[in-house]
């Protein structure tokens, strides 16, 4: 980012930002400023929190170092190509839309909005919304929609929604996901579980062990009806999607030797860590620092097939079980 001039936000109803750094927050100090909108044209850094009626971002490089709340729509233009980063939580009473065709938007923490539409985005936390549409995205946490969820070529921790539609090749970081109604699976759609993939080794550029890998889920055989019980004792009937032999397979593979948990935690807690960590390689050197930029680049490389993960056979033979438990 080029050298920026420091600006102070005044009392105008529309704040236009370009080629500048805002040291304080963009927060209302009087009732008349509650309806203030913010427009970002690019090359901007905002160090404090943001409250706006609407927030529109034309392009990057743009960085928000603190939480952002928008009363109506947070909108990143589809033709944005330069880096746009939200270090902390983002929320809107209406819509968060970053459907970027060729750029990349990084969200370091949770997103909470009525409607969430993301493309080519990385989310270090979870997504909470009524209607959620994700395309070519990475979400380290869960995606929780109260009405409808659409997933196309994404990597997510887990998901839960009343109605779920699945398209293209998708990945789960954790073993199980839920949909109240049976998922609508479009032709050619796949779901792979990465719970036993040695992402830490791949991040370091080393060779994965033969006991690790991804498991392709059978969306018919690996689906079952499950009863969940909420806090007041009400039973909720949902469809769970999980690898049927994941518990046995994970025991045979010994997932404690994998470094996935540390890698994912570093991505999720990046804004809260007091120092930057790295992974130790077998030769004594260290991997690239575990920053959200490096973790996002690596996980997108996995999602796009530039980093290949071997496919495991999710079946466990009787001889293996006898050797392990006999």
N, C-alpha and C positions, 0 to 999 in steps of 0.2 A: 504494500500500500504506500502510495506517495506521501510526502510530507503534507500534513493537514493543518489548516488554520483552525483555531479554537473559536467557537461561536457560543453565544448565549441565546437560549430560546425565549422569545418575547411573548406577548399576549395576542398575537395574530391568530385568527381562526384557522388558518392554513399555514403549517410550518413546512417550508421547502428546504431540503438539505442536500448539499452536493459539495464534495471536496472539503470536508470539515470533520472536526471531532467535537462532540458535545460532552463536556466534562461532567456536568450534572445530569439529572434525569429530565425527561420531558413529562412533567407531572402537573396537573392543574392546581392552582393556588386559590382560585375563586370559581364560583359556579359558572360564570360565562366561559371558562376554559374547558368545561367538561365536554363540549361539542367540538373541540379542536381536532382537526385531522392532520396527519403527517405524511408528507411525500418525500421519498428518498430517491434521488436520481443516480447515486453511485459514489464510490470512494468516500464512505462515511463510517465513522465509528461513534457509537453512543455508549458512554460508560455507565450511565445511571439507568434506572427503571423507566419504562414508557407506559403512559396511559393515553389512549387516543380514541376518538370516535371511529376513525378509519386509518389504516396504515397501508400505503401503496409503495412498493419497491420496484423501481425500474430495472436496476442492475446492481452488480457489485463492483469492486469489493465493498461489502457492507458487513458490519459486525455490531451486534447488540450484546453487551456484556452482562446485562441484568435482565430481570423478568420483563415481559411485554404483555400488556393487556389491551385488547381492542374491543370496543363496544359493538361495532358492526363487523366489517370485514378486514382481515389481514390478507393482502393480495400481493403475491410476487408475480410479475409479468412472465408470460410463457416464453418470451424470447430472451430472458436473462441468461447470460453465459458465464459471468464472473462469480467468484465465491461469495456466498451469502451465509452468515453464521449467526445463530441465536444461541448464546452460551447457556442460558437458563430457561425456565419454563415459559411457555407461550399459551395464552388463553384468549378466547373470544366468546362473547355472548351469542355470536352468529356463526361466522365462517372463517376458517383458516384455509387459504388456497395457495398452493405453491406447485402448480402443474407445469413444471419447467421442462422444455423439450430437450435442450442440449447442455444446460448448466448443472449445478449441484447446490442444494441447500442443506445445511447442517443444523439440526436442532439438538442441542446438548442435553435436553431434559424433556419433561412431559409436554404433551399438547392436549389441551382441553377446549373443545368447541362443539357447537351443535352440529355443524357440518365440517368435515375435514376432507380436502382433496389434495393429494400429494403425488408428484411424479419426480423421480430422480432425487429423492430426499433421504437423508439419514436422520434417524431419531434415536437418541441415546437413552430415552426413557420409554414411557408408554403413551398410547393414544387413547383418549376418551371422547366419545362423541355419539350422536344419534345416527347419523349417516356418515360412513367412512369409505372413501375410495382411494386405494393405493395402487400405484403402478411403478414398477422398477424402483422399489424402495427397500431400505433396510431399517428394521425397528428392533432394538435390542430387548425391549420389554414386551408387554402384551398390547394387543389391539382390541379394544372393548367398545362395541357399538350397541346401542340400545334399540336400533331399528334395523339397519341394513349395513352389510359389509361386502365390499367388492375387492378382491385381491387378484392382481395380475403380475406375475414375475416379481415376487417379493421374497424377502427373508424376514421373518418375524419370530419373536420369542414364542408366543402363543396367541390365540384369539378366542373371542366369545361374542356371539351375536345371535339374535333371533333368526335372521336370514343371512346366509353366506353364499356368495358366488365366487367360484374359483376358475381362473383362466391361466394358461401358460404353465411354466415350470416354477414351483414355489418351494421354499424351505422353512422348516421349523427348527428353532434352536433348542426347544424343549420337547419332551416326548408327547405331549397331549394338547389338543385344542378342542373347542366345543362350539356347536351350533344347535340352537333349539330345534329348528326345522332341519331336515336332511339337507346337506350342502347341494347346491346346484353346480355341477361340475361340467364345464364346457368341453367340447371335443379337444383332445390333446392335452388337457390340464393334468399336472402331476403335483404330488406333494412328497417331499423328501424330509426325513428327520435327520438333523445334524447333531443330536445329543451325544452320539458316540464318535463324531468326527474329531480328529485331533487338530483343532483350529490353531492352538498355540504353536504346535510344531510347524504347521504350514505358514503361520505368520513369521516365524523365524527363518523360513526358507529351507527347512530340513525335510527329510523324508518321513511320511507318516508310517506308523506301525501297521503290520498286517492285521492286527485285531481291531483297528479303528476304521471308521468310514461312515458314509451316509447310508441310510436305509430308505428305499423307496416304499412308500406306504400304499397299501391296497385300499382305496377309498370305499370299497364295498366290504371286504373281509375285515378290515381294521376299524370298522365303525360299529358302535354298539350304543344302545340306549342306556343312559345313566341317570340315576336320581340324585339331585343335589338338594341339600337342606339349608335354607337361609336362617338368619338369626332368630326369627320368630317361629321356626319350626315348620314353615311351609315347604312342601316338596315341589321341586321343579324338575320336570323330565326333559333331558337334553340328549343330543347325539354327541358322543365323544369320539374323537378320531385319534388313534394311538397305535403304535407298533405292538402287535399282540405279544411278541416275545421280547419286548425291550428290557424287561426286568431281568430275565434270565440272561439275555445277551450282554447287558451291561455288567452283570456280575462276572460273566466269563471274561469280558474285556477289561475289567478293573478300571472304571472311569476316574478313579482317584489319581491315576497317573497322567490324565489329560490336564492341560492348562487352560481349558475353555473358561472355567469359572473366573479365573483371574483376568483373562482377556476381556470378557464381557463386563465384569465389574469395573475394570478400569475405564471402559467406554461409558458405562452408565454413571459413574461417579466422578467423571473427569473434572467437572467444575468444583468439586468439593475436596479434591485431593490437594495436600499441601506441597507435594513434589511430583515430579514426573517419573514414572517407572518404566522398566524395560524387562524383557525376558532373557534369561541366560541361555546361551546356545551350548551345544555339546562340546565345542572347542574352547569354551571359556569366554568367548566374546559375547556381545549383547545384541539383541534385536533393535530395530528402530524403536524410538520412544513410543510409549502407549498413549499418544494424543488422540483426540477424536478425529483429527484429520487423517492420521495414519491408519487408525482402526477402520474408519469409514472407507478409505481407499482399498484396504485389504478385503473387507467384506463385500464391497462392490465387485472386486476382482473374482471372488468366489461366486457371487450371484451371476455374473456375466460369463462365467466359464473360463476366465483367464487363469485362475488357480483351480486345478482339478482336484476333486476329492474322490477317492476310490469308492466304489459301491460295495457295501457289505451284503452278504447273504443273511437276511433276517431270520432264516430258519436255524434252529439249534438241534443238532442230532441227539439221539438217545445216548450214543456212546459218549458225547461231550458231557451230557448231564450226569451220566453214571460216573465219569471220571471226576467231575466236580463235586458231586453230592453223595456218591456211593460209598 
